[in-house]
Amino acid sequence: MSTDKRLEIGNTPSALAIQVLPLGIPEREKLWEMVDRAIQAIDAAGLSYTVGPFETVVEGPLDKLLEVAAAVHRTVLASGAPTVATYMKLWSGEGIGTNTEKTAKYRVRGH
């Protein structure tokens, strides 16, 4: 594959649903602080994102989302979690729609 084609693929519009689980942290407040740090790492990427109770959905170019996933995982490890599990769902392609497009009709109704 040519370098141009790889660069083009790296810019493919994408959405990443990411859930990071700091394991071995019995104190709820400490665990939530680690999750807050993960969300700060997402925010630092400057991409559009939506925080949910179980995962955060981030939108942007494919390569940038893969960088965000690595940064989030590393951030939680660096915050002192003895073990970290990161679960991801990644969707890429033209016309995949945005979070807002997919959820607006429910948000208007208060859901």
C-alpha positions as CSV (number, residue, x, y, z in Angstrom):
1,M,0.0,0.0,0.0
2,S,1.4,3.4,-0.9
3,T,2.1,6.0,1.7
4,D,-0.6,8.3,0.2
5,K,-3.2,5.6,0.6
6,R,-2.2,5.0,4.3
7,L,-2.4,8.7,5.0
8,E,-5.8,8.8,3.4
9,I,-7.1,5.8,5.4
10,G,-5.7,7.5,8.6
11,N,-8.0,10.4,8.0
12,T,-11.1,8.2,7.5
13,P,-14.0,9.6,9.6
14,S,-14.4,7.4,12.6
15,A,-16.2,7.0,16.0
16,L,-14.6,5.3,19.0
17,A,-16.6,4.1,22.0
18,I,-14.1,3.6,24.8
19,Q,-14.5,2.2,28.3
20,V,-11.5,2.1,30.6
21,L,-11.6,0.0,33.8
22,P,-9.0,0.6,36.5
23,L,-9.0,-2.8,38.2
24,G,-7.9,-3.5,41.8
25,I,-9.1,-0.1,43.1
26,P,-11.5,-0.8,46.0
27,E,-12.2,2.9,46.8
28,R,-15.0,4.3,44.6
29,E,-13.7,7.9,44.8
30,K,-10.2,6.9,43.8
31,L,-11.6,4.8,40.9
32,W,-13.7,7.7,39.7
33,E,-10.7,10.1,39.9
34,M,-8.9,7.7,37.5
35,V,-11.8,7.7,35.1
36,D,-11.9,11.5,35.3
37,R,-8.2,11.5,34.3
38,A,-9.1,9.3,31.3
39,I,-11.7,11.8,30.2
40,Q,-9.2,14.6,30.6
41,A,-6.9,12.7,28.2
42,I,-9.8,12.5,25.8
43,D,-10.6,16.2,26.2
44,A,-6.9,17.1,25.6
45,A,-7.2,15.6,22.1
46,G,-9.5,18.4,21.0
47,L,-12.0,16.1,19.4
48,S,-15.8,15.9,19.8
49,Y,-16.9,13.5,22.5
50,T,-19.9,12.4,24.5
51,V,-19.5,11.0,28.0
52,G,-21.9,8.3,29.0
53,P,-22.2,6.3,32.3
54,F,-20.4,3.2,30.9
55,E,-18.3,4.6,27.9
56,T,-17.3,7.7,26.1
57,V,-17.8,8.1,22.4
58,V,-15.1,10.1,20.6
59,E,-15.4,11.3,16.9
60,G,-12.5,12.1,14.6
61,P,-10.0,10.7,12.1
62,L,-9.0,7.1,12.5
63,D,-5.4,7.7,13.4
64,K,-6.2,10.3,16.0
65,L,-8.7,8.1,17.7
66,L,-6.1,5.3,17.9
67,E,-3.8,7.8,19.5
68,V,-6.5,8.8,22.0
69,A,-7.2,5.2,22.9
70,A,-3.5,4.7,23.7
71,A,-3.3,7.9,25.7
72,V,-6.3,7.0,27.8
73,H,-5.0,3.6,28.6
74,R,-1.6,5.0,29.5
75,T,-3.1,7.8,31.6
76,V,-4.9,5.4,33.8
77,L,-1.9,3.1,34.3
78,A,0.2,6.2,35.2
79,S,-2.5,7.3,37.7
80,G,-1.6,4.2,39.8
81,A,-4.1,1.5,38.7
82,P,-2.4,-1.9,39.2
83,T,-4.3,-3.3,36.2
84,V,-6.2,-1.5,33.4
85,A,-8.7,-3.0,30.9
86,T,-9.8,-0.9,28.0
87,Y,-12.7,-1.9,25.8
88,M,-13.2,-0.3,22.5
89,K,-15.7,-0.3,19.6
90,L,-14.4,1.4,16.5
91,W,-16.4,2.4,13.5
92,S,-14.9,4.0,10.4
93,G,-16.1,5.0,7.0
94,E,-17.9,7.7,5.0
95,G,-21.3,8.7,6.1
96,I,-21.3,7.1,9.5
97,G,-23.1,10.0,11.1
98,T,-22.3,12.0,14.2
99,N,-23.3,11.3,17.8
100,T,-25.7,14.3,17.6
101,E,-27.3,12.9,14.4
102,K,-27.8,9.5,16.0
103,T,-29.2,10.7,19.4
104,A,-30.8,14.2,18.9
105,K,-34.4,12.8,18.6
106,Y,-34.0,11.1,22.0
107,R,-32.2,14.0,23.7
108,V,-35.1,16.3,22.7
109,R,-37.5,14.0,24.6
110,G,-35.2,14.0,27.6
111,H,-33.5,10.7,27.2
